[in-house]
Amino acid sequence: MSKFDPTVHGVTQGLLADWMSCRALAAHRCAGIERPIRTEALDYGTMVHELLAELHGGIMSGKFKTADDFSDQVPRMLQTIEDGWNTENQFAPADKLQQLEMALLMAEGVLRQYARYWERQDFGSYQWQNLEQIFDILAGGTRRRGKFDGIYRSEKVGNLWLFETKTKGRWDDDNLSKMLKVKIQNKFYITALYMMTGEIPAGIMYDVVRRPQIRRKTGRKTMPDETIREFAERCIADVEKRPDWYFTRFELKISEARVKIWTGEVEMMLAAFRQWWEDGMQPMQNDKFCEHWGRPCRYLDLCSTGHYTGYERRGFRYSELEE
Ligand code: SF4
């Protein structure tokens, strides 16, 4: 099992953001300590990402000329995703299978609407350059690693844009557009794109696909529980009724001066991270991050008891880069 080394394994924006939040969190990650996962759920967010890569990849290659061309292929693509997951998880428990069924039904309905909703932009004004592109840049002794969701050139001016998709439940438009200007991921990716191309990127198109917030009807006294299919159909009907609420894009324009400020900022963060690693990765705890978005940190049991029960030492790897 190899020990974490920023020159060998590199640093992703996710690890850097964890390190900025809590040194103990980064130290546990770098030591390769994780909770064992028996069956990983193939969730709605992952499926949306996979289908969006197919949609934009199909537009780029000329396979899809219209949103309907894509919609016709969605069942086949989902079947491939489902078959792959079933092969890897032959003994999946019932709750994970239900989760899978739900995610498949919702992803199909939502993505068809998405393709229609953004047809003019995605099939017209965006010139797709690259999708799901992995980057790996060695600078200052540290590898910067990550994956861009998409890169396109605007049709009118021809400058480079990053395209990032997120699936979210709730958000506040005003707060989210302010947060985009301070998000480590944006700073990390924009500066990486600048380093790779030597071209100042024009900005980031932040593409948000809202998760349906409707609850499944269960535990009713006089009526049977709503089936998963009925529930998914109700969610899809809601997306059809108010697509503006489900699909939003935030355009974050970035000036040349800001790209240069971010370049310096990312360099400083990485240098400080490297120094922390050279000094032996002290696991200083930050209780402000032990609960985040209403969820406990996955290391809360370990930090609060000092015991490793329920954890395993897997060796370091980046699951976000599918390692
Ligand atoms: S539980 Fe709290 S202190 Fe421990 S790693 Fe997570 S955020 Fe840090």
Boltz pocket constraint, residues with backbone or C-beta under 6 A from the ligand:
constraints:
  - pocket:
      binder: B
      contacts: [[A, 22], [A, 23], [A, 24], [A, 25], [A, 26], [A, 28], [A, 284], [A, 285], [A, 286], [A, 287], [A, 289], [A, 290], [A, 291], [A, 297], [A, 298], [A, 299], [A, 300], [A, 301], [A, 303]]
      max_distance: 6.0
